[in-house]
Amino acid sequence: MAKLLAIDGLNIVRRIYEANPEPDSPEKAETALRFSLSAFHKLHHEHTPSHIVAAFDFGGTTWRHALYDKYREQRAPMPDALRQSLPTLYAELEKFGIKVLCIPEVEADDVIGTVVLRWLAEGRGEAIVVSTDKDLHVLIAHGALIWDHFKNEWHDSAWVQNKFGVPPEQLEQLLALMGDPTDGIPGVTKVGMKTAAKLLQAYGSIDAIMAGAGILKNTVGENLRKDAKILALSRQLVVLKSDVQLGVTWKMLAMPTDGQHERF
């Protein structure tokens, strides 16, 4: 069977860059990209995929900003030196036959979601996502596995259940309830991960939670009622798109075997 490796590119690059305590500079960016290229090299050899894609954020506003203008408002922008050096990394990856996808108005998560869900729906084989992003763990519910490159560990359904208190099938709803300050997703006031997990364990879904919110006389019930519209918005924001126009074919994502690309 074929094997797809979908890499969250900036998840690799930003973590490597930020692990260096030196001030922002072109030299720091150059070092980060050198180590990032080495990480891609290692991932290729560890997982031996038949198909591989590296997704990167395009930058600027996305469809989520159109829904909520405070989306990612508090997130620090990418250092200029790093952003300016990314095209060099893209070129190096393409040279080795790794397709880079960087699409306006959507995030890398949406690109990965679209690629992986289509791959699995067509029964093409195994799908591995390389990321530490909790949002992408919802893909486990559809048959994907997550590989944490930095901890060298697999994340599967049992890992999600142990980490978040809910199975992958409920993770998207948990993220909507608890929100995410890093991305500016509001969630429900004073509902953190443990409370969100308990609600989903008790009711099974957000729809059932909200149907019963009227009889909850505690603070949680009050906040659920008060933040009903915010919760509905948060549910939209956490959803991964699965219909991104990628402009590629499976053949374009296949690792080259014709010798026309440099060996990676």
C-alpha positions as CSV (number, residue, x, y, z in Angstrom):
1,M,0.0,0.0,0.0
2,A,1.1,3.6,-0.6
3,K,2.0,5.9,2.3
4,L,1.4,9.6,2.5
5,L,3.5,11.8,4.7
6,A,2.0,15.3,5.3
7,I,4.3,17.7,7.0
8,D,3.3,20.8,8.9
9,G,6.2,22.9,7.5
10,L,6.1,25.9,9.8
11,N,5.6,23.7,12.8
12,I,9.0,22.3,12.1
13,V,10.7,25.6,11.1
14,R,9.3,27.8,13.9
15,R,10.1,25.4,16.6
16,I,13.7,24.9,15.4
17,Y,14.1,28.7,15.0
18,E,12.7,29.5,18.4
19,A,14.8,26.9,20.1
20,N,17.8,29.1,19.4
21,P,18.1,31.8,22.1
22,E,20.0,34.2,19.9
23,P,18.3,37.5,18.8
24,D,16.5,37.5,15.5
25,S,18.9,37.9,12.5
26,P,19.5,36.6,9.0
27,E,22.2,34.3,10.4
28,K,19.7,32.8,12.9
29,A,17.2,32.2,10.1
30,E,19.9,30.6,7.9
31,T,20.8,28.2,10.7
32,A,17.1,27.4,11.4
33,L,16.5,26.6,7.7
34,R,19.6,24.4,7.6
35,F,18.4,22.4,10.6
36,S,14.9,22.3,9.2
37,L,16.1,20.8,5.9
38,S,17.9,18.2,8.0
39,A,14.6,17.5,9.8
40,F,12.8,17.0,6.5
41,H,15.6,14.7,5.4
42,K,15.3,12.6,8.6
43,L,11.5,12.4,8.2
44,H,11.8,11.1,4.7
45,H,14.2,8.4,5.7
46,E,12.4,7.4,8.8
47,H,8.9,7.0,7.2
48,T,9.8,6.1,3.6
49,P,6.6,7.6,2.1
50,S,5.5,6.9,-1.4
51,H,3.9,10.4,-1.4
52,I,4.9,13.5,0.5
53,V,3.8,17.1,0.9
54,A,5.0,20.0,3.0
55,A,2.3,22.6,3.8
56,F,3.1,26.1,4.9
57,D,1.0,29.1,5.8
58,F,0.8,31.6,3.0
59,G,0.5,34.5,5.5
60,G,-2.0,37.3,5.6
61,T,-5.7,37.0,6.2
62,T,-7.6,33.8,5.9
63,W,-11.2,32.7,5.8
64,R,-11.1,32.5,9.6
65,H,-10.3,36.2,9.8
66,A,-13.3,36.9,7.7
67,L,-15.4,35.1,10.3
68,Y,-13.7,36.7,13.3
69,D,-11.5,39.8,12.9
70,K,-9.7,39.0,16.2
71,Y,-8.5,35.6,15.0
72,R,-4.7,35.2,15.8
73,E,-4.7,38.9,16.9
74,Q,-2.3,38.1,19.8
75,R,0.0,35.8,17.9
76,A,3.5,37.3,17.4
77,P,4.3,37.8,13.7
78,M,7.0,35.7,12.1
79,P,10.4,37.4,12.3
80,D,11.2,39.1,9.0
81,A,14.5,37.4,8.5
82,L,12.9,34.0,8.8
83,R,10.0,34.9,6.5
84,Q,12.3,36.2,3.8
85,S,14.4,33.1,3.9
86,L,11.5,30.6,3.5
87,P,11.5,30.7,-0.4
88,T,15.0,29.3,-0.2
89,L,13.7,26.3,1.8
90,Y,10.8,25.8,-0.5
91,A,13.2,25.7,-3.5
92,E,15.4,23.2,-1.7
93,L,12.5,20.9,-0.9
94,E,11.1,21.1,-4.4
95,K,14.6,20.2,-5.7
96,F,14.4,16.9,-3.8
97,G,11.0,16.2,-5.1
98,I,9.0,17.3,-2.0
99,K,5.9,19.2,-3.1
100,V,5.4,22.5,-1.2
101,L,1.9,23.8,-0.9
102,C,1.4,27.4,0.3
103,I,-2.1,28.6,-0.6
104,P,-3.6,32.1,-0.1
105,E,-6.5,32.6,2.4
106,V,-6.1,29.1,4.0
107,E,-3.8,27.8,6.6
108,A,-1.4,24.9,6.4
109,D,-3.8,22.9,8.6
110,D,-6.5,23.2,6.0
111,V,-4.2,22.1,3.3
112,I,-3.1,19.1,5.3
113,G,-6.7,18.3,6.3
114,T,-7.8,18.4,2.6
115,V,-4.9,16.2,1.4
116,V,-5.2,13.6,4.2
117,L,-9.0,13.3,4.2
118,R,-9.0,12.8,0.4
119,W,-6.2,10.3,0.6
120,L,-8.0,8.3,3.2
121,A,-11.4,8.6,1.6
122,E,-10.0,7.1,-1.6
123,G,-8.4,4.2,0.4
124,R,-5.0,4.9,-0.9
125,G,-3.1,3.7,2.1
126,E,-1.5,4.9,5.3
127,A,-1.5,8.7,6.2
128,I,1.0,10.2,8.6
129,V,0.8,13.8,9.7
130,V,4.0,15.4,11.1
131,S,3.0,18.1,13.6
132,T,2.6,19.0,17.2
133,D,-0.5,21.1,16.5
134,K,-3.5,19.8,18.5
135,D,-5.9,20.9,15.8
136,L,-4.5,18.3,13.4
137,H,-5.1,15.5,15.9
138,V,-8.7,15.4,14.8
139,L,-7.5,13.6,11.7
140,I,-6.8,10.6,13.9
141,A,-10.6,10.0,14.0
142,H,-10.4,9.4,10.2
143,G,-7.6,7.0,10.3
144,A,-4.5,9.1,10.2
145,L,-1.6,8.9,12.7
146,I,0.3,11.9,14.1
147,W,4.1,11.8,14.4
148,D,5.8,14.2,16.8
149,H,9.2,14.8,15.3
150,F,10.6,16.6,18.3
151,K,9.6,13.8,20.9
152,N,10.0,11.0,18.4
153,E,6.6,9.6,19.4
154,W,3.4,8.5,17.8
155,H,0.0,10.0,18.6
156,D,-3.0,7.8,18.2
157,S,-6.5,7.6,19.6
158,A,-5.2,6.4,23.0
159,W,-2.8,9.3,23.2
160,V,-5.6,11.8,22.4
161,Q,-7.8,10.3,25.0
162,N,-5.1,10.4,27.6
163,K,-4.0,14.0,26.7
164,F,-7.4,15.7,26.3
165,G,-9.9,13.4,28.1
166,V,-11.9,12.8,24.9
167,P,-11.5,10.6,21.8
168,P,-10.4,12.2,18.5
169,E,-14.0,12.2,17.4
170,Q,-14.8,14.8,20.0
171,L,-11.6,16.8,19.9
172,E,-12.9,19.4,17.6
173,Q,-15.8,20.1,19.9
174,L,-13.5,20.2,22.9
175,L,-11.3,22.8,21.3
176,A,-14.4,24.9,20.5
177,L,-15.6,24.8,24.1
178,M,-12.2,25.6,25.7
179,G,-11.1,28.0,23.0
180,D,-7.4,28.7,22.2
181,P,-5.8,32.0,23.3
182,T,-2.9,31.4,20.9
183,D,-5.2,31.5,17.9
184,G,-7.6,33.9,19.4
185,I,-10.5,31.4,19.4
186,P,-12.7,32.6,22.2
187,G,-14.5,29.5,23.5
188,V,-16.8,29.6,26.5
189,T,-15.8,31.8,29.5
190,K,-14.1,29.9,32.2
191,V,-14.4,26.5,30.4
192,G,-11.0,24.9,30.2
193,M,-9.9,21.6,28.9
194,K,-11.0,19.6,32.0
195,T,-14.4,21.1,32.2
196,A,-14.9,20.8,28.4
197,A,-13.9,17.1,28.6
198,K,-16.3,16.5,31.5
199,L,-19.2,18.1,29.6
200,L,-18.5,16.0,26.5
201,Q,-18.2,12.9,28.6
202,A,-21.5,13.6,30.2
203,Y,-23.5,14.8,27.2
204,G,-21.7,13.4,24.1
205,S,-21.8,16.5,21.9
206,I,-22.0,20.3,22.0
207,D,-25.5,20.2,20.7
208,A,-26.6,18.0,23.6
209,I,-24.7,20.2,26.0
210,M,-26.5,23.3,24.8
211,A,-29.8,21.5,24.9
212,G,-29.3,20.8,28.5
213,A,-27.6,24.1,29.4
214,G,-30.9,25.6,30.6
215,I,-31.1,23.3,33.5
216,L,-27.5,23.8,34.7
217,K,-27.8,26.2,37.5
218,N,-24.1,26.6,38.2
219,T,-21.6,29.0,36.7
220,V,-20.8,26.7,33.8
221,G,-24.5,26.6,32.8
222,E,-24.7,30.4,33.0
223,N,-21.6,30.9,30.8
224,L,-22.8,28.3,28.3
225,R,-26.1,30.2,27.9
226,K,-24.3,33.6,27.8
227,D,-21.7,32.5,25.3
228,A,-23.9,30.5,23.0
229,K,-23.2,32.7,20.0
230,I,-19.5,32.8,20.8
231,L,-19.5,29.0,21.0
232,A,-21.2,28.7,17.6
233,L,-18.5,30.9,16.2
234,S,-15.7,29.0,17.9
235,R,-17.1,25.8,16.3
236,Q,-16.7,27.3,12.9
237,L,-13.2,28.5,13.6
238,V,-11.8,25.1,14.8
239,V,-13.1,23.1,11.8
240,L,-10.5,22.0,9.3
241,K,-11.4,22.7,5.7
242,S,-11.5,19.7,3.5
243,D,-12.3,21.3,0.2
244,V,-9.2,23.5,-0.4
245,Q,-8.4,23.8,-4.2
246,L,-4.9,22.3,-4.1
247,G,-4.0,22.4,-7.8
248,V,-2.0,19.2,-7.5
249,T,-2.5,15.5,-8.4
250,W,-1.4,12.4,-6.5
251,K,1.2,11.9,-9.1
252,M,2.7,15.3,-8.3
253,L,3.0,14.3,-4.6
254,A,4.7,11.0,-5.4
255,M,8.4,10.8,-4.5
256,P,10.5,10.7,-7.6
257,T,11.9,7.3,-8.6
258,D,13.2,8.4,-12.1
259,G,16.5,9.8,-11.0
260,Q,15.6,13.3,-12.3
261,H,15.7,14.8,-8.8
262,E,18.6,15.0,-6.5
263,R,18.6,12.3,-3.8
264,F,17.3,13.5,-0.5
